[in-house]
């Protein structure tokens, strides 16, 4: 996959927090980002293995609880359930891809198990009590994921991380060329994360009657790449 055909991602998107719940969501995100930066540093492949395991949780929790709510209320879900299930599946495929790139250590496997259970219980409770805050939290998580994968691209481009051939599972899932590399994989994964970012911020807005697309650019975030479009599966 050439750079010219790569998915374009708007790296400037950042939802400015409004109210206590948004600030809580952003605060939790920044705290976890600090932990990830401290533990993984620039080992972005290993970071992806652990964090994508957690990232696949919110979509499934949201889909399950919305499914049950719609059954109780006997109402249509407006497409939320399928969207959230697709998000969970997509994040799981990110994990399966990066497992092929960076084999997790025994300690990282333990972290995956511990983090998944702790985060699942936390997010399940949060979604029941404050679904808007839960979606905002995921939106902020995905903002940070876009930044992390942008840094990963820089590591590859500057030769500090090897640009190995793309795993076969990634070539099949994203329909990449046979000669695709890790850089191509990171590009499509970043596009996925940008899509999840916008969807979850939109869901959070919808729950309180705000426009779906009420996100504002924040030039201080990272360098800009205009005209986001999603081409991944």
C-alpha positions, -999 to +999 in steps of 0.1 A: +000+000+000+015+033-010+014+064+011-007+081-016-035+055-011-033+054+026-064+063+047-062+100+056-069+109+092-077+142+108-052+142+137-065+176+150-098+163+164-102+168+202-134+171+221-131+200+245-146+188+278-178+204+290-189+197+324-178+173+352-184+141+334-163+151+304-135+162+327-137+129+346-135+110+313-105+131+301-088+128+335-091+090+335-077+089+300-047+111+308-039+090+339-040+058+319-019+074+292+007+083+318+008+047+330+011+034+294+039+059+286+058+050+317+055+012+313+059+008+276+079+039+266+084+036+228+077-002+226+046+006+206+040-029+194+039-043+229+017-013+240-007-022+212-010-058+223-020-049+259-041-019+252-060-034+223-072-061+246-088-035+268-100-014+238-121-043+226-142-042+258-163-010+255-179-019+222-191-053+235-203-038+268-222-010+250-237-034+225-249-058+253-264-032+275-281-014+245-295-047+233-310-054+267-324-019+270-341-021+236-356-055+245-370-040+278-383-009+261-394-027+229-378+000+208-354+003+179-316+007+186-310+031+157-281+010+146-261+014+178-258-023+186-243-033+153-220-003+153-207-012+188-203-049+180-184-040+148-161-018+170-154-046+194-146-070+165-124-044+149-104-038+181-100-076+185-085-078+150-061-051+160-050-073+188-047-104+167-026-085+142-001-070+167+003-104+185+019-115+152+042-085+152+052-084+188+049-116+209+037-107+244+059-116+273+045-137+301+042-106+323+023-088+295-001-117+292-007-115+330-013-077+326-038-084+298-058-108+321-058-084+350-064-052+330-093-068+311-112-079+342-106-047+361-116-025+331-146-047+322-161-043+356-153-006+358-167+001+323-198-021+328-207-002+359-200+032+343-221+024+313-251+015+335-248+047+356-236+072+330-236+060+294-227+094+281-196+095+302-187+060+291-189+069+254-169+101+261-142+081+278-139+058+248-138+089+225-108+102+245-092+068+246-094+067+208-079+102+206-049+089+225-048+058+203-046+080+171-017+099+187+001+067+197-002+052+163+011+085+148+041+082+170+045+045+160+046+056+123+073+081+131+094+054+148+090+033+116+097+061+093+128+072+112+142+036+113+139+030+150+112+003+145+116-023+118+091-020+089+085-058+088+061-075+063+025-072+073+010-103+090-012-125+068-041-119+091-039-081+085-036-085+048-068-106+047-087-084+071-079-050+055-075-064+020-040-051+018-016-058-011+005-089-007+037-068-002+022-046+025+043-038+055+038-029+091+036+008+082+006+000+060-010-018+089-004+010+113-020+034+089-052+014+086-054+007+123-050+045+130-079+051+106-100+026+125-092+044+158-101+078+143-134+063+132-141+049+167-132+083+182-157+101+161-185+075+166-181+075+204-179+113+208-210+114+186-229+088+207-220+108+239-233+140+223-265+123+211-273+110+246-275+146+259-291+161+228-260+177+212-251+175+175-234+142+166-203+160+152-196+185+179-159+180+180-134+208+176-099+209+162-070+212+187-038+222+168-017+215+198-025+178+196-003+166+168+006+175+132-024+178+109-034+154+081-066+168+066-097+151+052-101+120+072-117+091+054-120+055+065-111+028+040-105-001+063-129-030+066 
